[in-house]
Each structure stands twice: as C-alpha cells, then as structure tokens.
Amino acid sequence: MTRTIKIDPITRIEGHARITLHLDDEGVVEKALFHVTQFRGFEKFVQGRPFYEMPSLMARTCGICPVSHLIAGAKACDDLFAVQIPQAARDLRRVMNLAQILQSHALSFFHLAGPDLLFGMDGDPKKRSIIGIFEENPQLAKDGIRLRQIGQTIIETLGGKRIHPSWVVPGGVNEPLSEEHRDAILADMPEALEIATRTIDWFKTRLKDFAAEIRTFGNFPSLYMGLIDGNGNLEHYNGTLRIVDSAGNIIVDRHDTLRYEELIEEKVEPWTYMKFPYYKPLGYPQGMYRVGPLARLNVVNRCGTDRADRELDEFRATEQGPVSSSFHYHWARLIEIIYCIERTMQLLDDPGILSTHVRAEAKPNSFDGIGVTEAPRGTLFHHYKIDEQGLVTWADFIIATGNNNLAMNRSILQVARNHVDGNTLSEGMLNRVEAVIRAYDPCLSCSTHATGQMALKIDLVDGEGTVVDSLVRG
C-alpha cells in the first residue's frame, strides 16, 4: 500500500502550513504538496470600504511585512488619484521600504534559517533555535537582534510605530522628515553595515558544508521576475517589470506594472488556500517563476551601490547563468541587506529628503488603481476598483509569497526525492524538506486570499474544553 508522511506544522516559518509526502510501494516519494491551511480573505472584506482607507487596512494584512502592503496600497491609491506624488515623499517611502526589507531579511536569516546554517540540517533539533545560536555563537545571535532592531527603529522613526504604521497615505506621506530624525537614522548605518559585512563573510565560510543542499534545494530551471530601475538596476519601490529565463535571457523587459495582467494569471487548487500565479504566455503550471531576493539579483544588471555590487559579482561567479539554487536565497538576502543600508545612506544624504512638500492633494480621477512594489519576499501587486462614491468594488492581491507557490511545491518534491527514504526516516531528512520552504521565507499570514474548497473542520468547544458540535467540509 502507498503511504503518506505529514510534516505538520512546518516550523520556523511565518504562518501555518503543512507538507504531505506521498510514497509509492517502494517508499519512494512520488508526490509532494505544500498546504497553506489558514485563510485571510482581504480581497473580499475590503469591498465596500472607502478607497482612502486601503493603505491602513492593507498594513493589517500582515504583522511581519506591514510596510510592504501599506506602500503597495498607497501606490494603488496614487493611481486612483492619477497624480505624481512629491519627490521627497517617494524617497521617504523608499527609505521605509528599505528598512522593512532590512528587518525582515534579518529575521529570516538569523532567527528562522540561522539554526540550520549554524548547526547543519542533521544537528540536534533541541539546539536549532535562536537560544541555541546564543549558546553556540553569541555574536551571531546579537548581530541578528541588533540588525533587525535598526530596521524597525527606522520604521518607527518615520511612521510613529514599528508595526502597522499609517504614515504612508494616498498622495505621499503624512509628515516630512526632520533633520534630527534623519541624523539619528544615519548614525546607525555604519554599525548596520559592519554587522551585515561580518555576517556575509561568516555565511560564505559555511557554504562548503551545504554542497548537497545547494545542489537539491529548489535547484531547477525557472523564470525569474522583479522590478528594475531605468538603468536595469535593483529597484524595490518603483520601476518596471523584467522577466528572465533559466539561461539568463530577458524575455520581458521594462514592462509597465500597470499592465501586469498581460503577464500574470492565477489559479486556485483545492488543497491549499494560497493561489498559484503563473506567467500567462506559458500557461499553468509551465509558467512557474520565482520572485524575491534570489530572483531580483538574477534579473538586474547591477545593484547600484559599491559594496553590494562587489558581493553581487562574487555571487554570480558561482554559476554561468542565473543562480538557480533556492538555497542561495539566504546569500541573496544578505546582499540585499547591504544594499538597503547603502541605499538608505544615499537617500538620506540628499538635502531634498528634508523637503516639507510631501503630499499631493486630489480626488479620485480613475476607477481602477494598481500599486506594485518589491516586498522582502518578492514582487507585490495590489489592484483596486472603485465606484463613483470612492468605495472599493473589487480587489485583487498577488502576494509576494504566492508568486513562489509553484516553485515551493516543486522544491519540496525535489528535496524529498533526494533526501527522504520512506523506509528509514530520520529527523534530518524531514528537516531538509522544511528547510527548503524556509529558504523562500514565506509569509503565509498575508498570502492566503484564494476562496478554494480545501477540507475544513470547525469545532464548537464549551468552557470546559468539550467539543459540543462540529462542522466538516471535504
């Protein structure tokens, strides 16, 4: 008889999910499924709300990357206004978005992936935690906490609070940056760069111990998508879409984000609440693509800052074409952390950042608004339609994590077939299956908007914990 292995829950990720491995009669993995089991439904319950509430509502989509949704929502509202926001407002939004990416990448690398990288995939599971890192390598643990603190402090300095700030608004930002706050942010940048440099140097010494994982962790041909600036360089806040294939050929270049629907469609499967975006011209599932730090570094010409570009050269030297192993998402995150720090210093060194003209005033001039930005985990799309009263009638979110859904499912199958023996299971085998998901750093709490028909069980429990009624679907 065929057998099934369930990994439930997947540990050290943001949100709730499980993995099901289906084995044949010989104990070989023949199918692997990544089930995202939570449901959010923001696409539906924002309907009927005034459009100007959307940025603040969208920040509540997720507690891990609220700034990404805040900015994408504000950009979609800018499009509804049909206005150009002031340059200072654009740059201030950029600074906040860079801080979001900095702190989120630090959380992923140090706290979620760090235990695997320090102790190995077969290390003692009791030690594979941030507490274990503190005991084994106190400097690494302290660096992770401090780097994330610096990113969150920038968000708080600009937006008034670290979680769900409402400072980014339709038309710009709520208030300008003071000279005092600018100088305070800049004062932390040398320390942040020192930590990032020390960490990437340490990480590169560990690569030799993960040759098998580099070879098998989501290492397959795919498309890659990300935003680029006017010079084809790394761009997180604004820009145009570029898609490259597995050989590095540019197949879509400088595509207007307002026309993203020409490139992307979405499919719903019955066994997960996360949608499956795909590249429309190739169809489903052949149109699989990857987004996020690995994809961004594969599509750009350069980063555009000194230290990050030097690291990019070393990163790209590992392969002839695009870097294809999803294990290297970890390396790409560290390069982006360096870029975020350097780019923040560039933006804050411009005197124009202190301009008091930070908001454009207007009324709705369009009934259709699109906002696209780069979130820590990849390209993020917000699309709203409103009526004549300015109420939202329809919304579609293509979440960064969702863009990687096809690739994540393919990755767990590849890892399972290479590392899992259904006849002689070990903890390290199953940890590798989880670890390839951690490489993508999925943020599941904000990625589930599909209204599929996955199996559902609801229990009604009384005050003593007794189940008094149940509702089961599927």
Helices and strands as residue ranges (DSSP letters): E 3-7, E 17-23, E 29-36, H 42-45, G 51-53, H 54-59, H 66-81, H 87-106, I 107-113, H 114-119, H 130-136, H 138-159, E 168-169, E 172-173, H 179-206, G 207-210, H 211-216, E 223-228, E 240-244, E 250-255, G 257-262, E 264-267, E 276-279, G 280-282, E 289-290, H 293-299, H 306-316, G 326-328, H 329-348, G 351-354, E 368-375, E 378-386, E 392-398, H 400-403, H 405-419, H 427-440, G 444-446, E 456-461, E 467-473
